Amino acid sequence: MGLLDEVGKIAGAVAAVETAEKVDPEAGLLTKGVAAIAGFEGAGKLESLVEKKEEDKQDDADNAQAADDTSSQT
């Protein structure tokens, strides 16, 4: 999944630069660079948040199944 993570971050950077250009058509290189970094980092944080939520859901499902298995054995 490492390659897909990086592709997602790059897509976030590109989207941020495109947005900066739409907001300010005269945006300079520094503005575009800052937007790219912010988009890259933001996409990475968003991706890790989604992964954490998925792990939490899986843990909850595993705990519920374990509880069901324990209650059915008694």
C-alpha positions as CSV (number, residue, x, y, z in Angstrom):
1,M,0.0,0.0,0.0
2,G,3.0,2.3,0.2
3,L,2.9,3.2,-3.5
4,L,-0.8,4.0,-3.3
5,D,-0.3,6.1,-0.2
6,E,2.2,8.2,-2.1
7,V,0.0,8.5,-5.2
8,G,-2.8,9.8,-2.9
9,K,-0.5,12.4,-1.4
10,I,0.7,13.5,-4.8
11,A,-2.9,13.8,-6.0
12,G,-3.6,16.0,-2.9
13,A,-0.7,18.2,-3.8
14,V,-1.8,18.6,-7.4
15,A,-5.4,19.4,-6.3
16,A,-4.1,22.0,-3.9
17,V,-2.0,23.7,-6.5
18,E,-4.9,23.7,-9.0
19,T,-7.1,25.3,-6.3
20,A,-4.5,28.0,-5.5
21,E,-4.3,28.8,-9.2
22,K,-8.1,29.1,-9.5
23,V,-8.3,31.3,-6.4
24,D,-5.4,33.5,-7.5
25,P,-4.5,33.2,-11.3
26,E,-1.4,35.4,-10.6
27,A,-0.2,33.0,-7.9
28,G,3.6,32.9,-7.6
29,L,5.9,30.0,-7.3
30,L,6.1,30.3,-3.5
31,T,2.3,30.2,-3.2
32,K,2.1,27.1,-5.4
33,G,4.9,25.5,-3.5
34,V,3.2,26.1,-0.1
35,A,-0.1,24.8,-1.6
36,A,1.6,21.7,-2.9
37,I,3.2,21.0,0.5
38,A,0.0,21.6,2.3
39,G,-1.9,19.3,-0.1
40,F,0.7,16.6,0.2
41,E,0.7,16.7,4.0
42,G,-3.1,17.1,4.3
43,A,-3.8,14.1,2.1
44,G,-1.4,12.0,4.2
45,K,-3.1,13.0,7.4
46,L,-6.5,12.3,5.9
47,E,-5.4,8.9,4.7
48,S,-4.0,8.0,8.1
49,L,-7.3,9.1,9.7
50,V,-9.3,6.9,7.4
51,E,-7.0,3.9,8.0
52,K,-7.4,4.4,11.8
53,K,-11.2,4.5,11.5
54,E,-11.1,1.3,9.4
55,E,-8.9,-0.4,12.0
56,D,-11.2,0.8,14.8
57,K,-14.2,-0.7,13.0
58,Q,-12.4,-4.0,12.5
59,D,-11.3,-4.1,16.2
60,D,-14.9,-3.4,17.2
61,A,-16.2,-6.1,14.9
62,D,-13.6,-8.6,16.2
63,N,-14.5,-7.7,19.8
64,A,-18.2,-8.1,19.1
65,Q,-17.6,-11.5,17.5
66,A,-15.5,-12.6,20.4
67,A,-18.2,-11.6,22.8
68,D,-20.8,-13.5,20.7
69,D,-18.6,-16.6,20.7
70,T,-18.1,-16.4,24.5
71,S,-21.8,-15.9,25.2
72,S,-22.8,-18.8,22.9
73,Q,-20.4,-21.2,24.7
74,T,-22.1,-20.8,28.1
